[in-house]
Amino acid sequence: MKKFLVPALIGAAFAMPAGAAAQQLPSTAIGVVDINQIQTTCTACVTARQQLQTQQQQLVQLRQSLQTPLTTEENAIQAEAQRLGDAARTNQALQQRVTTLQQNAANANRQLAQQEQIVQRNAAYVLQQINTQLSPAIDAVMARRGATVVMDASQLLKHNPAIDITADVLADLNARLTTIATVAPAPQQQPAQQQQPQGR
C-alpha cells in the first residue's frame, strides 16, 4: 500500500479548491500625514503649548530666584575667607556659613528637580492626550479617503502632495480634541508591601 501514498498526495494537492490558494493582496493606497505639524498646530495643541511655555518660563524664574541668594552668599564667604587668610579654616562662624550654604544649595537643587519633573510630566501628559485622539482621527480619514497605509511625512524623503492627508487629519482632530489639560495627575504611589506572617 505504501507505493500508492505519494501519488495519492499529489492527486489530493491538485484536487484542492481554488479558494484555498493564497489570496491576492488588495491594491495599496498610501496616505501621508505630517504628525509633527498636527501635534504643534491643532487648535487645542497651540493653546497647550503656550501654557507649557509659561510653565517653562516659571521654571527659569524659579532657578534664578534660588540661585541668586546662593551666589551672593558664596561670594561673601569667599571674600571673608580671603580676608581671614589661614585663620579661615578654624573660624567656626565662617565654617557654619559654609555648612548652611551647602544645605541651602542641596534644598534648592531638590526643589528645582521636583519642579522640572512636574513640567516634564505635564508635557508628556499633553502629548499623550494628543496621540490618544490622533489615532482615531487618522483611522477616520483613512476610511473616508480609502487609504490602506498611512506613513509619517518625517520618514519619507519625498512624496506627491496628492497623497498628503495632513489637512484632513488636522480638521478631524480639531473636532475631536477641543481642550487639553496641561497639568498631569499626580503620580500614583506604590502601595506598601504587606508583611507576610511568619510561620511558626
Secondary structure, 3 states (H helix, E strand, C coil): CHHHHHHHHHHHHHCCCHHHCCCCCCCCCEEEECHHHHHHHCHHHHHHHHHHHHHHHHHHHHHHHHHHHHHHHHHHHHHHHHHHHHHHHCCHHHHHHHHHHHHHHHHHHHHHHHHHHHHHHHHHHHHHHHHHHHHHHHHHHHHHHCCCEEEEHHHCCCCCHHHECHHHHHHHHHHHCCCCCCCCCCCCCCCCCCCCCCCC
